Amino acid sequence: MSAIETTRLLHHDRVHVHQHADEEVHVIDWDGPDDPENPTNWSSAKIWGHVAVVSLLTFMVPLGATMFAPAIQQVMDDFESSNDVISSLIVSIYVLGWGLGPLVVAPLSEVHGRLAVYTASNVLYIIFTAACALAPNLASLVVFRLLAGTMGSTPLTIGGGTISDLVPIQQRGLALSLYMFGPILGPSVGPLLGGFLTQALGWRWIFWVLVAVYACVTVAQITIMRETYPAAILESKTKRLRKETGITTLRSKLDIGLSSSQILAQAIARPAKMTAMSSINLILSLASAYVNGVVFLLLTTAPVMWRAEYGFSAKEIGLAFIGFGLGNIAGLALFTATSDRFIQRQVARNRLTPEHRLMQALVGAPLLAVGLLWYGWSAQTHAHWAVPVVGSGLIGAGNVLFNTAVIGYLIDAFTMYAASSIAANTVIRSLGGTLLPLMGGRLYAALGWGGGSSLLALFALVCGMALIYLYAYGEAMRLKHPIRL
């Protein structure tokens, strides 16, 4: 390539020249504020197409967790087991995978970009879900459920990072609502579909249906999605220009001067550092773990309650979860209607801070507590079955308002490290979703449906008080103790 052509290429691709250690370093940046390679400049259709695909993935993964709840008894009967802990573990071990996956998924996405991580994990999820359908015994079923959950953690972990890559802060409320629609609708629809499939075709068909649908979504993901991580895009652009120009000193603007292995090592350690070094992240992670644990405790113990107190069949148990689902949808609708409007009002007043994202969570925590009391005591007193259904709806609404607000806060507060902050939160949150359900049977056996739910409601209020503190003092805490990674 001639010197003139090289100069033209470098000028077109907005290269800045710096002197460093007696070597001329050419820094590759975006080609102006309107560079079409910059994801924030993509067309609205392309941006929202990516948000839609990520939302579909986050719908399918929780669906895989909750579709199985009505089938527990049939599985235990097929494998001739009556162990209550194992029956809960079959559901909650999947959630443990959500805690393990982010430890690898988030770092890989910040080294190799989002796209490759989505594709690889989706293919592996399909394989491990098919293995669940073919499991010959309980042990293998538990192992394959764990592996499927680990691979399924990808959209839950880096989906928020994808939204951060694409959508400006004033519009993220709608994007977050779509993104959270999956984790909300999945647990809602899952038990209903699982109940019908279990009763009509048997529990193994739950996994075959998941395989078929997830494969279709994966094809859509491969077809529609492109790389969105700015560092990965600029690095790819830099490599292309090195090859075209022959200039080896070209460097991406976002290149921090470390090798891929060093970046990966830092990224692997980052979620743990963010938890240890940020009291805000730790508080939110512990609160999220508790709320997630309550939700999965409900999913694992409600089938027992409906059978014992109301004599419901597997199909009727699935139908009973409609209340929980409608509550989730109502919570999402409330978040969508209020979040962006509230944020835009703060922007107009020049008072916006990430803590404003927590507003809906301040409503969600007490609503969760009310729902637990309503659900538990109505079951304890053998009220009409519709009454605990309404209580489960309040639990669903409180859960959605809480979790959507927390995810939005982490994205706004930690920006380019959004994936790592969400990963740190997801790891601890998933531990809560795994461990608390294992104690659910003993809790309700000891205290009854009303007493057990009252204890759970008390801790939900404690979580609410922690969020009030963060809303008031979170900005000061972040400024006083900034995270340096």
TIKOLMAR-475692 format. One line per field, with one value per residue (C-alpha): residue number from 1; residue in three letters; x, y, z. Coordinates in steps of 0.05 Angstrom, whole numbers, plus 5000, padded with zeros to 4 digits. Layout:
! residues N
k (NUM; ...)
r (ALA; ...)
u (X; ...)
v (Y; ...)
w (Z; ...)
//
This chain:
! residues 485
k (1; 2; 3; 4; 5; 6; 7; 8; 9; 10; 11; 12; 13; 14; 15; 16; 17; 18; 19; 20; 21; 22; 23; 24; 25; 26; 27; 28; 29; 30; 31; 32; 33; 34; 35; 36; 37; 38; 39; 40; 41; 42; 43; 44; 45; 46; 47; 48; 49; 50; 51; 52; 53; 54; 55; 56; 57; 58; 59; 60; 61; 62; 63; 64; 65; 66; 67; 68; 69; 70; 71; 72; 73; 74; 75; 76; 77; 78; 79; 80; 81; 82; 83; 84; 85; 86; 87; 88; 89; 90; 91; 92; 93; 94; 95; 96; 97; 98; 99; 100; 101; 102; 103; 104; 105; 106; 107; 108; 109; 110; 111; 112; 113; 114; 115; 116; 117; 118; 119; 120; 121; 122; 123; 124; 125; 126; 127; 128; 129; 130; 131; 132; 133; 134; 135; 136; 137; 138; 139; 140; 141; 142; 143; 144; 145; 146; 147; 148; 149; 150; 151; 152; 153; 154; 155; 156; 157; 158; 159; 160; 161; 162; 163; 164; 165; 166; 167; 168; 169; 170; 171; 172; 173; 174; 175; 176; 177; 178; 179; 180; 181; 182; 183; 184; 185; 186; 187; 188; 189; 190; 191; 192; 193; 194; 195; 196; 197; 198; 199; 200; 201; 202; 203; 204; 205; 206; 207; 208; 209; 210; 211; 212; 213; 214; 215; 216; 217; 218; 219; 220; 221; 222; 223; 224; 225; 226; 227; 228; 229; 230; 231; 232; 233; 234; 235; 236; 237; 238; 239; 240; 241; 242; 243; 244; 245; 246; 247; 248; 249; 250; 251; 252; 253; 254; 255; 256; 257; 258; 259; 260; 261; 262; 263; 264; 265; 266; 267; 268; 269; 270; 271; 272; 273; 274; 275; 276; 277; 278; 279; 280; 281; 282; 283; 284; 285; 286; 287; 288; 289; 290; 291; 292; 293; 294; 295; 296; 297; 298; 299; 300; 301; 302; 303; 304; 305; 306; 307; 308; 309; 310; 311; 312; 313; 314; 315; 316; 317; 318; 319; 320; 321; 322; 323; 324; 325; 326; 327; 328; 329; 330; 331; 332; 333; 334; 335; 336; 337; 338; 339; 340; 341; 342; 343; 344; 345; 346; 347; 348; 349; 350; 351; 352; 353; 354; 355; 356; 357; 358; 359; 360; 361; 362; 363; 364; 365; 366; 367; 368; 369; 370; 371; 372; 373; 374; 375; 376; 377; 378; 379; 380; 381; 382; 383; 384; 385; 386; 387; 388; 389; 390; 391; 392; 393; 394; 395; 396; 397; 398; 399; 400; 401; 402; 403; 404; 405; 406; 407; 408; 409; 410; 411; 412; 413; 414; 415; 416; 417; 418; 419; 420; 421; 422; 423; 424; 425; 426; 427; 428; 429; 430; 431; 432; 433; 434; 435; 436; 437; 438; 439; 440; 441; 442; 443; 444; 445; 446; 447; 448; 449; 450; 451; 452; 453; 454; 455; 456; 457; 458; 459; 460; 461; 462; 463; 464; 465; 466; 467; 468; 469; 470; 471; 472; 473; 474; 475; 476; 477; 478; 479; 480; 481; 482; 483; 484; 485)
r (MET; SER; ALA; ILE; GLU; THR; THR; ARG; LEU; LEU; HIS; HIS; ASP; ARG; VAL; HIS; VAL; HIS; GLN; HIS; ALA; ASP; GLU; GLU; VAL; HIS; VAL; ILE; ASP; TRP; ASP; GLY; PRO; ASP; ASP; PRO; GLU; ASN; PRO; THR; ASN; TRP; SER; SER; ALA; LYS; ILE; TRP; GLY; HIS; VAL; ALA; VAL; VAL; SER; LEU; LEU; THR; PHE; MET; VAL; PRO; LEU; GLY; ALA; THR; MET; PHE; ALA; PRO; ALA; ILE; GLN; GLN; VAL; MET; ASP; ASP; PHE; GLU; SER; SER; ASN; ASP; VAL; ILE; SER; SER; LEU; ILE; VAL; SER; ILE; TYR; VAL; LEU; GLY; TRP; GLY; LEU; GLY; PRO; LEU; VAL; VAL; ALA; PRO; LEU; SER; GLU; VAL; HIS; GLY; ARG; LEU; ALA; VAL; TYR; THR; ALA; SER; ASN; VAL; LEU; TYR; ILE; ILE; PHE; THR; ALA; ALA; CYS; ALA; LEU; ALA; PRO; ASN; LEU; ALA; SER; LEU; VAL; VAL; PHE; ARG; LEU; LEU; ALA; GLY; THR; MET; GLY; SER; THR; PRO; LEU; THR; ILE; GLY; GLY; GLY; THR; ILE; SER; ASP; LEU; VAL; PRO; ILE; GLN; GLN; ARG; GLY; LEU; ALA; LEU; SER; LEU; TYR; MET; PHE; GLY; PRO; ILE; LEU; GLY; PRO; SER; VAL; GLY; PRO; LEU; LEU; GLY; GLY; PHE; LEU; THR; GLN; ALA; LEU; GLY; TRP; ARG; TRP; ILE; PHE; TRP; VAL; LEU; VAL; ALA; VAL; TYR; ALA; CYS; VAL; THR; VAL; ALA; GLN; ILE; THR; ILE; MET; ARG; GLU; THR; TYR; PRO; ALA; ALA; ILE; LEU; GLU; SER; LYS; THR; LYS; ARG; LEU; ARG; LYS; GLU; THR; GLY; ILE; THR; THR; LEU; ARG; SER; LYS; LEU; ASP; ILE; GLY; LEU; SER; SER; SER; GLN; ILE; LEU; ALA; GLN; ALA; ILE; ALA; ARG; PRO; ALA; LYS; MET; THR; ALA; MET; SER; SER; ILE; ASN; LEU; ILE; LEU; SER; LEU; ALA; SER; ALA; TYR; VAL; ASN; GLY; VAL; VAL; PHE; LEU; LEU; LEU; THR; THR; ALA; PRO; VAL; MET; TRP; ARG; ALA; GLU; TYR; GLY; PHE; SER; ALA; LYS; GLU; ILE; GLY; LEU; ALA; PHE; ILE; GLY; PHE; GLY; LEU; GLY; ASN; ILE; ALA; GLY; LEU; ALA; LEU; PHE; THR; ALA; THR; SER; ASP; ARG; PHE; ILE; GLN; ARG; GLN; VAL; ALA; ARG; ASN; ARG; LEU; THR; PRO; GLU; HIS; ARG; LEU; MET; GLN; ALA; LEU; VAL; GLY; ALA; PRO; LEU; LEU; ALA; VAL; GLY; LEU; LEU; TRP; TYR; GLY; TRP; SER; ALA; GLN; THR; HIS; ALA; HIS; TRP; ALA; VAL; PRO; VAL; VAL; GLY; SER; GLY; LEU; ILE; GLY; ALA; GLY; ASN; VAL; LEU; PHE; ASN; THR; ALA; VAL; ILE; GLY; TYR; LEU; ILE; ASP; ALA; PHE; THR; MET; TYR; ALA; ALA; SER; SER; ILE; ALA; ALA; ASN; THR; VAL; ILE; ARG; SER; LEU; GLY; GLY; THR; LEU; LEU; PRO; LEU; MET; GLY; GLY; ARG; LEU; TYR; ALA; ALA; LEU; GLY; TRP; GLY; GLY; GLY; SER; SER; LEU; LEU; ALA; LEU; PHE; ALA; LEU; VAL; CYS; GLY; MET; ALA; LEU; ILE; TYR; LEU; TYR; ALA; TYR; GLY; GLU; ALA; MET; ARG; LEU; LYS; HIS; PRO; ILE; ARG; LEU)
u (5000; 5027; 5041; 4985; 4935; 4958; 4951; 4881; 4860; 4887; 4855; 4788; 4790; 4806; 4876; 4911; 4988; 5023; 5097; 5110; 5178; 5210; 5158; 5103; 5037; 4975; 4911; 4849; 4784; 4712; 4707; 4674; 4611; 4568; 4612; 4564; 4608; 4592; 4532; 4500; 4495; 4460; 4389; 4332; 4310; 4379; 4386; 4317; 4326; 4386; 4346; 4290; 4336; 4369; 4300; 4278; 4340; 4327; 4256; 4277; 4329; 4283; 4229; 4276; 4279; 4206; 4173; 4202; 4168; 4101; 4139; 4179; 4133; 4130; 4206; 4214; 4163; 4198; 4265; 4233; 4258; 4223; 4281; 4252; 4320; 4334; 4266; 4281; 4352; 4329; 4298; 4347; 4412; 4395; 4397; 4465; 4490; 4468; 4517; 4575; 4568; 4580; 4649; 4671; 4619; 4628; 4704; 4702; 4652; 4700; 4759; 4729; 4665; 4592; 4575; 4620; 4600; 4526; 4533; 4578; 4536; 4471; 4495; 4521; 4455; 4417; 4464; 4458; 4382; 4377; 4420; 4369; 4315; 4356; 4380; 4379; 4378; 4371; 4446; 4456; 4394; 4421; 4489; 4460; 4412; 4472; 4509; 4448; 4439; 4512; 4507; 4439; 4470; 4499; 4440; 4424; 4496; 4517; 4448; 4452; 4521; 4491; 4438; 4491; 4529; 4469; 4418; 4428; 4411; 4347; 4317; 4342; 4278; 4241; 4301; 4307; 4233; 4239; 4303; 4270; 4207; 4241; 4261; 4192; 4148; 4191; 4176; 4104; 4090; 4138; 4096; 4033; 4066; 4103; 4040; 4004; 4065; 4077; 4005; 3998; 4066; 4111; 4167; 4220; 4180; 4192; 4265; 4251; 4205; 4258; 4310; 4266; 4247; 4316; 4347; 4300; 4319; 4393; 4385; 4353; 4411; 4464; 4426; 4409; 4461; 4528; 4584; 4564; 4622; 4660; 4729; 4720; 4696; 4754; 4804; 4776; 4781; 4853; 4873; 4841; 4879; 4945; 4935; 4915; 4969; 5026; 5034; 5046; 5041; 4967; 4930; 4856; 4836; 4807; 4869; 4897; 4964; 4953; 4954; 4889; 4909; 4923; 4856; 4821; 4854; 4833; 4762; 4756; 4777; 4735; 4667; 4698; 4735; 4672; 4636; 4693; 4711; 4641; 4596; 4540; 4549; 4553; 4489; 4451; 4478; 4456; 4388; 4380; 4401; 4347; 4292; 4313; 4314; 4243; 4218; 4249; 4227; 4156; 4166; 4190; 4142; 4078; 4065; 4069; 4021; 3971; 3970; 3967; 3918; 3875; 3885; 3908; 3934; 3997; 3956; 3918; 3983; 4008; 3944; 3951; 4016; 3977; 3970; 4045; 4052; 4001; 4035; 4101; 4070; 4036; 4103; 4137; 4082; 4090; 4165; 4158; 4107; 4148; 4222; 4241; 4192; 4223; 4294; 4279; 4249; 4314; 4355; 4313; 4327; 4402; 4397; 4403; 4445; 4446; 4410; 4346; 4341; 4326; 4260; 4217; 4255; 4234; 4163; 4180; 4209; 4149; 4102; 4139; 4130; 4056; 4050; 4085; 4039; 3977; 3998; 4021; 3964; 3910; 3939; 3945; 3872; 3848; 3817; 3789; 3844; 3839; 3863; 3934; 3936; 3928; 3982; 4030; 4013; 4037; 4101; 4112; 4101; 4147; 4201; 4199; 4201; 4259; 4302; 4290; 4309; 4372; 4396; 4383; 4423; 4482; 4484; 4481; 4530; 4584; 4577; 4634; 4639; 4564; 4572; 4620; 4576; 4516; 4558; 4578; 4506; 4483; 4533; 4508; 4436; 4438; 4467; 4405; 4360; 4395; 4403; 4340; 4292; 4329; 4305; 4234; 4204; 4233; 4214; 4141; 4139; 4164; 4125; 4067; 4050; 4032; 4089; 4142; 4117; 4117; 4190; 4206; 4167; 4207; 4272; 4241; 4228; 4301; 4321; 4275; 4308; 4377; 4353; 4326; 4395; 4429; 4379; 4396; 4471; 4492; 4521; 4563; 4588; 4608; 4645; 4680; 4701; 4709; 4726; 4793; 4799)
v (5000; 5069; 5123; 5166; 5109; 5094; 5167; 5170; 5107; 5132; 5200; 5168; 5124; 5182; 5164; 5206; 5204; 5203; 5198; 5142; 5113; 5141; 5105; 5138; 5107; 5115; 5113; 5086; 5120; 5123; 5158; 5219; 5224; 5194; 5133; 5078; 5025; 5056; 5016; 5079; 5104; 5043; 5050; 5044; 4980; 4948; 4971; 4948; 4883; 4868; 4886; 4840; 4780; 4789; 4795; 4729; 4695; 4721; 4695; 4625; 4615; 4628; 4589; 4529; 4539; 4544; 4498; 4442; 4461; 4424; 4362; 4350; 4298; 4259; 4259; 4235; 4180; 4158; 4153; 4123; 4177; 4215; 4260; 4331; 4364; 4330; 4349; 4423; 4416; 4393; 4462; 4505; 4474; 4507; 4574; 4557; 4552; 4625; 4641; 4601; 4622; 4697; 4683; 4663; 4694; 4767; 4765; 4731; 4783; 4839; 4806; 4774; 4815; 4797; 4762; 4701; 4689; 4691; 4642; 4591; 4590; 4584; 4522; 4490; 4506; 4467; 4408; 4405; 4414; 4355; 4316; 4331; 4301; 4237; 4234; 4161; 4178; 4235; 4247; 4258; 4301; 4346; 4352; 4369; 4419; 4453; 4456; 4481; 4536; 4555; 4565; 4599; 4652; 4688; 4733; 4745; 4767; 4807; 4828; 4890; 4905; 4898; 4949; 4995; 4989; 5008; 5051; 5121; 5130; 5170; 5111; 5053; 5047; 5018; 4975; 4949; 4933; 4891; 4859; 4842; 4819; 4751; 4738; 4763; 4727; 4663; 4646; 4665; 4623; 4567; 4531; 4537; 4505; 4455; 4432; 4418; 4384; 4341; 4317; 4306; 4280; 4270; 4311; 4295; 4332; 4396; 4393; 4373; 4433; 4478; 4450; 4463; 4534; 4554; 4528; 4575; 4634; 4617; 4618; 4687; 4709; 4687; 4719; 4786; 4803; 4836; 4856; 4913; 4919; 4983; 4957; 4894; 4934; 4983; 4927; 4891; 4956; 4965; 4895; 4908; 4973; 4941; 4889; 4940; 4992; 4949; 4997; 4955; 5013; 5023; 5018; 5022; 5082; 5033; 4989; 4992; 4961; 4892; 4824; 4784; 4737; 4796; 4829; 4762; 4753; 4824; 4813; 4747; 4781; 4843; 4818; 4794; 4860; 4899; 4861; 4867; 4940; 4968; 4968; 4989; 4928; 4883; 4910; 4904; 4834; 4809; 4841; 4812; 4744; 4746; 4768; 4716; 4663; 4682; 4676; 4607; 4584; 4602; 4563; 4501; 4501; 4527; 4460; 4426; 4477; 4472; 4396; 4392; 4449; 4449; 4381; 4410; 4367; 4384; 4422; 4460; 4478; 4508; 4548; 4573; 4608; 4654; 4702; 4705; 4717; 4773; 4806; 4803; 4836; 4889; 4905; 4910; 4956; 5001; 5004; 5020; 5074; 5110; 5097; 5137; 5192; 5200; 5198; 5250; 5295; 5291; 5305; 5367; 5390; 5373; 5329; 5259; 5208; 5132; 5127; 5153; 5085; 5054; 5091; 5033; 4984; 5026; 5006; 4935; 4912; 4929; 4903; 4837; 4835; 4848; 4794; 4743; 4757; 4754; 4689; 4653; 4670; 4657; 4588; 4577; 4594; 4554; 4616; 4608; 4588; 4655; 4692; 4662; 4669; 4745; 4743; 4709; 4765; 4817; 4777; 4777; 4852; 4867; 4822; 4855; 4926; 4908; 4870; 4915; 4977; 4944; 4922; 4992; 5022; 4976; 4994; 5069; 5068; 5023; 5041; 5005; 4953; 4941; 4868; 4856; 4892; 4852; 4788; 4803; 4814; 4752; 4706; 4724; 4730; 4661; 4632; 4659; 4628; 4562; 4558; 4590; 4541; 4483; 4508; 4523; 4455; 4456; 4529; 4518; 4452; 4486; 4552; 4537; 4575; 4638; 4639; 4621; 4674; 4726; 4712; 4719; 4785; 4813; 4804; 4834; 4897; 4897; 4896; 4955; 4995; 4981; 5008; 5072; 5082; 5073; 5120; 5174; 5164; 5122; 5180; 5203; 5132; 5125; 5191; 5178; 5107; 5103; 5035; 5030; 4965)
w (5000; 4982; 5033; 5004; 5011; 5082; 5101; 5071; 5109; 5175; 5166; 5148; 5210; 5257; 5281; 5333; 5338; 5405; 5422; 5473; 5492; 5429; 5387; 5346; 5369; 5326; 5368; 5333; 5354; 5327; 5260; 5290; 5333; 5278; 5264; 5241; 5274; 5342; 5369; 5397; 5325; 5298; 5271; 5321; 5288; 5296; 5369; 5390; 5350; 5395; 5457; 5434; 5422; 5490; 5522; 5488; 5516; 5585; 5579; 5559; 5614; 5675; 5638; 5643; 5718; 5733; 5682; 5723; 5789; 5778; 5754; 5818; 5846; 5781; 5776; 5848; 5835; 5771; 5806; 5869; 5917; 5973; 5995; 6005; 5999; 5932; 5906; 5920; 5895; 5826; 5817; 5855; 5828; 5762; 5798; 5828; 5756; 5748; 5803; 5774; 5701; 5711; 5741; 5671; 5625; 5646; 5641; 5573; 5547; 5567; 5532; 5470; 5465; 5476; 5411; 5415; 5487; 5470; 5413; 5449; 5513; 5474; 5437; 5502; 5537; 5484; 5492; 5568; 5566; 5518; 5567; 5622; 5580; 5573; 5645; 5670; 5745; 5795; 5802; 5727; 5724; 5779; 5745; 5676; 5708; 5740; 5674; 5636; 5689; 5683; 5608; 5615; 5659; 5599; 5578; 5652; 5663; 5602; 5576; 5620; 5590; 5520; 5538; 5566; 5500; 5458; 5495; 5524; 5598; 5586; 5546; 5588; 5629; 5569; 5549; 5620; 5621; 5558; 5585; 5652; 5618; 5607; 5680; 5699; 5649; 5650; 5723; 5710; 5649; 5667; 5720; 5677; 5617; 5660; 5694; 5628; 5596; 5658; 5661; 5586; 5563; 5624; 5654; 5601; 5549; 5588; 5567; 5495; 5487; 5517; 5468; 5407; 5426; 5450; 5386; 5346; 5390; 5381; 5305; 5312; 5357; 5307; 5249; 5280; 5333; 5320; 5368; 5414; 5463; 5444; 5465; 5422; 5362; 5365; 5375; 5313; 5274; 5298; 5275; 5208; 5198; 5220; 5166; 5113; 5129; 5155; 5214; 5276; 5325; 5316; 5382; 5401; 5443; 5493; 5495; 5565; 5545; 5574; 5540; 5531; 5588; 5634; 5615; 5627; 5695; 5715; 5690; 5727; 5792; 5779; 5804; 5869; 5877; 5863; 5918; 5967; 5952; 5942; 6003; 5956; 5912; 5973; 6004; 5939; 5926; 5995; 5988; 5918; 5943; 5995; 5947; 5896; 5950; 5971; 5899; 5888; 5957; 5934; 5869; 5905; 5965; 5931; 5895; 5963; 5993; 5936; 5941; 6016; 6030; 5967; 5935; 5868; 5811; 5771; 5719; 5772; 5808; 5743; 5736; 5807; 5788; 5742; 5801; 5809; 5734; 5732; 5791; 5754; 5693; 5736; 5769; 5702; 5675; 5736; 5726; 5652; 5665; 5718; 5709; 5647; 5664; 5733; 5705; 5651; 5704; 5744; 5681; 5668; 5739; 5730; 5792; 5763; 5801; 5792; 5860; 5828; 5793; 5862; 5870; 5847; 5892; 5952; 5935; 5916; 5983; 6027; 5973; 5976; 6051; 6045; 5993; 6037; 6096; 6051; 6018; 6081; 6127; 6075; 6063; 6138; 6150; 6089; 6056; 5986; 5937; 5902; 5964; 5966; 5890; 5900; 5953; 5905; 5855; 5905; 5915; 5840; 5833; 5891; 5863; 5795; 5821; 5866; 5816; 5755; 5795; 5823; 5754; 5727; 5784; 5772; 5698; 5711; 5770; 5740; 5665; 5626; 5682; 5682; 5662; 5720; 5770; 5748; 5750; 5822; 5839; 5801; 5836; 5906; 5884; 5854; 5919; 5954; 5901; 5912; 5987; 6016; 5980; 6012; 6079; 6057; 6075; 6145; 6155; 6139; 6176; 6239; 6235; 6188; 6125; 6163; 6213; 6161; 6113; 6170; 6183; 6110; 6107; 6165; 6128; 6065; 6105; 6128; 6055; 6043; 6098; 6068; 6001; 6034; 6064; 5996; 5962; 6012; 6020; 5960; 5920; 5979; 5989; 5916; 5916; 5981; 5963; 5886; 5858; 5823; 5784)
//
